[in-house]
């Protein structure tokens, strides 16, 4: 089972080996020979030897955009969570052309878990649409707002269930695959200099490559995932009525802040990630928030609704630009 090493800044390999107890000659890059330095946002294999499969995995993860995004994701959320997000995103992308048509599409996705998560995504999308219609008509706005809050809370709950299940699969698989390479990987578990991704097959490297291509790290623990869902009526409304999606993005996203806070307080020491589906002119994005984002949005200076709005407004342009480049 290969372990991939990534770092967000240059690390001398002799320093890393000395700090972790790694023997020399077990870190391999795409170039021949033992690297003197790990370059930022560049994948390396940790193993006794470099086989054909390892070369292929390095090739999957080597493109600068992929490697850069994966490095930032791993640094913010950890290797196991990044692998779990890749697994979840792969399931969601099977639900194309639209998660709103999940009933037919989920025939290709095994298990009820991802179907329940897709239902939560669909309900969140519908709540966004209903909220926008209510704000335009002037009637039922409060009820639509409450429905949007509940839909976001349900999405967060289903997201955490799915994430825990994916992480459990990764942990069980890792324990089952005992090898000398695994013992090498354990030596770098606690270092802050590099992050580690443990993969069982080429399939997982392909999923990670797709995650790296379909994600944008926005900083402070916030990540946007383009999961391939489009709602044409959202786009048509945008074209006809102006930049209403900016306001909707900010309002619907800020509802998730309270869920992130509650999750962090309830799950201290656990993986604390929240998610919310937001509309953009190009389609839909799944915004994933980690501990840093929850702390930032709910800090003493951002506890007010206005503070959350300001933080989310700064994110909107990054998300819309990213989504527009995916089409």
C-alpha positions as CSV (number, residue, x, y, z in Angstrom):
1,X,0.0,0.0,0.0
2,X,1.7,3.2,-1.1
3,X,1.8,6.3,1.1
4,X,2.1,9.7,-0.6
5,X,3.9,12.5,1.1
6,X,3.0,16.2,0.4
7,X,4.2,19.4,1.9
8,X,3.3,23.0,1.5
9,X,6.8,24.3,1.9
10,X,10.2,22.8,1.1
11,X,11.5,20.2,3.5
12,X,15.0,18.8,3.5
13,X,14.8,15.0,3.4
14,X,17.7,14.5,5.8
15,X,15.9,16.7,8.4
16,X,12.7,14.7,7.9
17,X,14.6,11.4,8.2
18,X,16.3,12.6,11.4
19,X,13.1,13.9,13.0
20,X,11.0,10.8,12.2
21,X,13.5,8.0,12.2
22,X,13.0,7.2,8.6
23,X,15.9,5.4,6.9
24,X,17.5,7.0,3.9
25,X,16.4,5.9,0.5
26,X,12.6,5.3,1.2
27,X,11.3,8.5,-0.3
28,X,10.9,8.5,-4.1
29,X,9.8,11.2,-6.5
30,X,9.2,11.1,-10.3
31,X,12.9,11.8,-10.9
32,X,15.4,9.0,-10.3
33,X,17.4,8.9,-7.1
34,X,16.8,9.9,-3.5
35,X,15.6,13.6,-3.4
36,X,17.6,16.0,-1.3
37,X,14.5,18.1,-0.7
38,X,10.8,17.7,-0.9
39,X,9.4,20.4,-3.1
40,X,6.2,22.1,-2.1
41,X,2.9,20.8,-3.6
42,X,4.8,17.8,-5.2
43,X,3.8,14.1,-4.5
44,X,6.4,11.7,-3.2
45,X,6.1,7.9,-2.5
46,X,7.2,6.5,0.8
47,X,8.2,2.9,0.2
48,X,11.2,0.6,0.2
49,X,11.1,0.6,-3.6
50,X,9.3,2.3,-6.4
51,X,7.1,0.0,-8.6
52,X,5.1,0.5,-11.7
53,X,2.0,1.2,-9.7
54,X,3.8,3.9,-7.7
55,X,4.9,5.6,-10.9
56,X,1.3,5.6,-12.1
57,X,0.0,7.0,-8.8
58,X,2.6,9.8,-8.9
59,X,1.5,10.5,-12.5
60,X,-2.1,10.8,-11.4
61,X,-1.3,13.3,-8.6
62,X,1.6,15.2,-10.2
63,X,-0.3,17.9,-12.2
64,X,0.3,21.3,-10.4
65,X,-3.3,22.1,-9.9
66,X,-4.1,18.7,-8.5
67,X,-1.1,18.5,-6.3
68,X,-1.5,22.0,-5.1
69,X,-5.2,21.6,-4.1
70,X,-4.5,18.2,-2.5
71,X,-1.7,19.7,-0.4
72,X,-3.9,22.5,0.8
73,X,-6.8,20.1,1.5
74,X,-4.5,17.7,3.4
75,X,-2.9,20.5,5.4
76,X,-6.3,21.9,6.4
77,X,-8.3,18.7,7.0
78,X,-5.8,15.9,7.3
79,X,-5.0,13.0,5.0
80,X,-7.8,10.6,6.1
81,X,-10.4,13.3,5.7
82,X,-9.1,14.2,2.3
83,X,-9.3,10.6,1.2
84,X,-12.9,10.4,2.6
85,X,-13.9,13.6,0.7
86,X,-12.5,12.1,-2.5
87,X,-14.6,9.0,-2.0
88,X,-17.7,11.1,-1.2
89,X,-17.2,13.4,-4.2
90,X,-16.8,10.4,-6.5
91,X,-20.1,9.1,-5.4
92,X,-21.8,12.5,-5.8
93,X,-20.4,12.9,-9.3
94,X,-22.0,9.6,-10.3
95,X,-25.3,11.3,-9.7
96,X,-25.0,13.6,-12.8
97,X,-26.4,15.3,-14.7
98,X,-28.1,16.7,-11.6
99,X,-28.6,15.7,-8.0
100,X,-32.1,17.0,-8.4
101,X,-32.6,13.9,-10.6
102,X,-31.1,11.6,-8.0
103,X,-34.0,9.0,-8.0
104,X,-32.9,7.6,-11.4
105,X,-29.2,8.2,-11.0
106,X,-28.7,6.5,-7.7
107,X,-29.4,3.1,-9.3
108,X,-25.7,3.2,-10.2
109,X,-24.6,4.0,-6.6
110,X,-24.6,1.1,-4.2
111,X,-25.9,1.5,-0.6
112,X,-28.5,3.7,0.9
113,X,-26.0,6.0,2.6
114,X,-25.1,8.1,-0.4
115,X,-28.8,8.1,-1.5
116,X,-29.8,9.7,1.9
117,X,-27.0,12.2,1.5
118,X,-28.2,13.0,-2.1
119,X,-31.7,13.5,-0.7
120,X,-30.3,16.0,1.8
121,X,-28.5,17.8,-1.1
122,X,-31.7,17.8,-3.1
123,X,-33.7,19.2,-0.2
124,X,-31.2,21.9,0.4
125,X,-31.3,22.9,-3.3
126,X,-35.1,23.0,-3.2
127,X,-35.0,25.1,-0.1
128,X,-32.7,27.6,-1.8
129,X,-35.1,27.8,-4.7
130,X,-38.1,28.2,-2.4
131,X,-36.4,30.9,-0.4
132,X,-35.5,32.9,-3.5
133,X,-39.1,32.7,-4.8
134,X,-40.4,33.8,-1.4
135,X,-38.1,36.8,-1.3
136,X,-39.2,37.8,-4.8
137,X,-42.9,37.3,-4.1
138,X,-42.8,39.0,-0.7
139,X,-44.9,36.3,0.9
140,X,-43.8,33.3,3.1
141,X,-40.3,34.6,3.5
142,X,-40.0,33.7,7.1
143,X,-41.3,30.2,6.6
144,X,-39.0,29.7,3.6
145,X,-36.0,31.0,5.7
146,X,-36.8,28.5,8.5
147,X,-37.1,25.7,5.9
148,X,-33.7,26.7,4.5
149,X,-32.2,26.6,8.0
150,X,-33.6,23.1,8.6
151,X,-32.4,21.9,5.2
152,X,-28.9,23.1,5.9
153,X,-28.9,21.5,9.3
154,X,-30.0,18.2,7.8
155,X,-27.4,18.4,5.1
156,X,-24.7,19.0,7.8
157,X,-25.9,15.9,9.7
158,X,-26.0,13.7,6.6
159,X,-22.6,15.1,5.6
160,X,-21.0,14.2,8.9
161,X,-22.6,10.7,8.8
162,X,-21.2,10.1,5.3
163,X,-17.8,11.5,6.2
164,X,-17.5,9.3,9.3
165,X,-18.5,6.2,7.3
166,X,-15.9,7.0,4.6
167,X,-13.2,7.6,7.3
168,X,-14.1,4.3,9.0
169,X,-13.6,2.5,5.7
170,X,-10.2,4.1,5.3
171,X,-9.1,3.2,8.9
172,X,-10.3,-0.4,8.6
173,X,-8.6,-0.8,5.3
174,X,-5.3,0.7,6.6
175,X,-5.3,-1.7,9.6
176,X,-5.9,-4.7,7.4
177,X,-3.0,-3.9,5.0
178,X,0.0,-4.6,7.2
179,X,3.4,-4.2,5.6
180,X,6.8,-2.8,6.0
181,X,5.7,0.2,4.0
182,X,2.9,0.8,6.5
183,X,5.4,0.8,9.4
184,X,7.4,3.3,7.5
185,X,4.4,5.5,7.1
186,X,3.6,5.4,10.8
187,X,7.0,7.1,11.5
188,X,5.7,10.3,9.8
189,X,2.2,10.3,11.4
190,X,2.9,13.0,13.9
191,X,5.2,15.3,11.9
192,X,3.9,18.8,11.0
193,X,6.3,19.2,8.1
194,X,4.5,16.8,5.7
195,X,1.1,15.3,5.3
196,X,0.5,11.7,4.3
197,X,-2.1,10.0,2.1
198,X,-2.4,6.2,2.4
199,X,-3.8,4.5,-0.7
200,X,-4.8,0.9,-1.3
201,X,-5.0,1.0,-5.1
202,X,-4.7,3.1,-8.2
203,X,-8.5,3.6,-8.0
204,X,-8.0,5.8,-5.0
205,X,-5.3,7.9,-6.7
206,X,-7.8,8.5,-9.5
207,X,-10.4,9.7,-7.0
208,X,-7.8,12.0,-5.4
209,X,-6.9,13.4,-8.8
210,X,-10.5,14.1,-9.5
211,X,-10.9,15.8,-6.1
212,X,-7.8,17.9,-6.8
213,X,-9.3,19.0,-10.1
214,X,-12.8,19.6,-8.7
215,X,-11.8,21.5,-5.5
216,X,-10.7,25.0,-4.7
217,X,-9.2,25.7,-1.3
218,X,-10.5,29.1,-0.2
219,X,-8.3,29.5,2.9
220,X,-9.2,29.4,6.7
221,X,-10.4,25.8,6.3
222,X,-13.0,26.5,3.6
223,X,-13.1,24.4,0.5
224,X,-15.4,24.6,-2.5
225,X,-16.3,21.3,-4.3
226,X,-17.8,21.3,-7.7
227,X,-19.9,18.1,-7.5
228,X,-21.3,18.4,-11.0
229,X,-24.9,19.4,-10.3
230,X,-26.6,22.1,-12.3
231,X,-30.0,23.7,-12.0
232,X,-31.0,25.5,-15.2
233,X,-33.7,27.5,-13.6
234,X,-31.2,29.0,-11.1
235,X,-29.0,30.0,-14.1
236,X,-32.0,31.4,-16.0
237,X,-33.1,33.4,-13.0
238,X,-29.6,34.8,-12.6
239,X,-29.5,35.9,-16.3
240,X,-32.9,37.5,-16.0
241,X,-32.8,39.1,-12.7
242,X,-29.2,40.1,-11.9
243,X,-26.7,39.1,-9.3
244,X,-29.2,37.7,-6.8
245,X,-27.0,34.6,-6.3
246,X,-24.5,36.7,-4.3
247,X,-27.1,37.6,-1.7
248,X,-28.5,34.0,-1.7
249,X,-25.0,32.6,-1.3
250,X,-24.2,34.8,1.7
251,X,-27.6,34.2,3.4
252,X,-27.8,30.5,2.8
253,X,-24.2,29.9,3.8
254,X,-24.4,32.0,7.0
255,X,-27.2,29.7,8.2
256,X,-24.6,26.9,8.3
257,X,-22.4,28.9,10.7
258,X,-24.5,27.9,13.8
259,X,-24.4,24.3,12.7
260,X,-20.6,24.4,12.4
261,X,-20.3,25.9,15.9
262,X,-22.6,23.3,17.5
263,X,-20.7,20.6,15.7
264,X,-17.4,21.8,17.0
265,X,-18.7,22.1,20.5
266,X,-20.3,18.6,20.4
267,X,-17.4,16.8,18.6
268,X,-14.3,18.2,20.3
269,X,-11.4,16.0,19.3
270,X,-13.3,14.5,16.3
271,X,-13.2,15.5,12.7
272,X,-15.4,18.6,12.7
273,X,-16.4,19.5,9.2
274,X,-19.6,21.1,8.0
275,X,-21.1,21.6,4.5
276,X,-23.7,23.7,2.7
277,X,-24.9,23.7,-0.8
278,X,-24.9,27.1,-2.4
279,X,-26.1,28.5,-5.7
280,X,-23.7,30.2,-8.1
281,X,-24.2,31.6,-11.6
282,X,-22.5,28.5,-13.0
283,X,-24.4,25.9,-11.0
284,X,-24.0,24.5,-7.5
285,X,-21.1,24.2,-5.1
286,X,-20.7,22.2,-1.9
287,X,-18.8,24.4,0.5
288,X,-16.9,22.3,3.1
289,X,-15.8,24.1,6.3
290,X,-13.3,22.8,8.8
291,X,-12.4,23.8,12.4
292,X,-10.5,26.9,11.3
293,X,-13.5,28.2,9.3
294,X,-15.9,27.6,12.1
295,X,-13.6,29.4,14.5
296,X,-13.2,32.3,12.1
297,X,-16.9,32.7,11.3
298,X,-17.9,32.6,15.0
299,X,-15.0,34.4,16.6
300,X,-15.6,37.3,18.9
301,X,-15.4,39.8,16.0
302,X,-17.7,37.7,13.7
303,X,-20.4,36.4,16.1
304,X,-22.9,38.9,14.6
305,X,-24.8,38.0,11.4
306,X,-23.1,41.0,9.8
307,X,-19.7,39.6,10.6
308,X,-20.6,36.3,8.9
309,X,-22.0,38.1,5.9
310,X,-18.7,40.0,5.5
311,X,-16.6,36.9,5.6
312,X,-18.8,35.0,3.1
313,X,-19.0,38.0,0.7
314,X,-15.2,37.8,0.4
315,X,-15.5,34.1,-0.6
316,X,-18.2,34.6,-3.3
317,X,-16.0,35.8,-6.1
318,X,-13.5,33.0,-5.6
319,X,-16.3,30.4,-5.8
320,X,-18.0,31.8,-8.8
321,X,-14.7,32.2,-10.7
322,X,-13.8,28.6,-9.9
323,X,-17.2,27.3,-10.9
324,X,-17.2,29.2,-14.2
325,X,-13.9,27.6,-15.1
326,X,-15.3,24.1,-14.5
327,X,-17.9,24.5,-17.3
